Amino acid sequence: MRKSTAAREKNMPPSSGKKNNTAHSNDTTDIKEQLSLLAEPAYRDFSSSLLPGTEHILGVRLPALRKIARKLAKENWLENLARCTQDSFEEIMLQGFIIGYAKAPLPDILEQIAAFLPKINNWSVCDSFCITLKAAGENPAEFWDFLQPCILSGEEFTVRFAIVMLLDYYITPEYIDRLFPIFDGISHEGYYVKMAVAWAISMCYVKFPEKTESYLGRCRLDDFTYNKSLQKITESLSVDKETKKRIRAMKRL
């Protein structure tokens, strides 16, 4: 099964160790300079291989970006957010992290999330942004309402954002039965939408196997998403061999 966002962030090549001291700088006046000093060419090449089509990758590791974002989110977070441009993959990621770490009234956070969504153009920014939005776990009802229009969006990564938010925060006893109709109702044809739905269903299976298997027996998923869901379930270390065998037999031909 695909690893969680947090696990994927940790499972990166080791740092060369050349620029770590810069990450401790308290100077937030020149964001671009900080990012430039933290950039690693080898890591840039590695990241580019995982994000085909994504341009202007500097090669700054996500833990370093998170450290900068935490500092920028502590004071004058909206001003610091506005100082970030869209000139690089890292600056866009940094914006998402600042929003996620900001301690502010929920309406302000939701307003900035809405403004940020059109800037997401790859799975990495999307998924890392979602896992940083811990406010969703603290305000599930409000975020649930916020996500509903996103599910119906025509933008691939806005829909993916909504699905990943569901799998990060809503695979719970209170919400599990409300997720399956949503999965059935998603009609966006984007690859990253379909893969997110499959990922979400596999996570539902890990936590609620009986409910999820029952859903798979009557779902209206397209063949690609359905079979990918089965594949991701069988890739899980949490599923035993006999169950995997039964799940594989459910594949549509």
Salt bridges, closest charged atoms under 4 A:
GLU9 OE2 - ARG66 NH2 2.83
GLU40 OE2 - ARG61 NE 3.06
ASP45 OD1 - ARG44 NE 3.41
GLU55 OE1 - HIS56 NE2 3.80
ASP87 OD2 - LYS32 NZ 3.11
GLU91 OE2 - LYS32 NZ 2.91
ASP127 OD2 - ARG2 NH2 3.02
ASP127 OD2 - ARG8 NH2 3.07
ASP127 OD2 - ARG160 NH2 2.76
ASP177 OD1 - LYS211 NZ 3.12
ASP184 OD2 - ARG220 NH1 3.95
GLU189 OE1 - LYS194 NZ 3.39
GLU213 OE2 - ARG246 NE 2.79
ASP222 OD2 - LYS194 NZ 2.98
ASP223 OD1 - ARG252 NH1 2.91
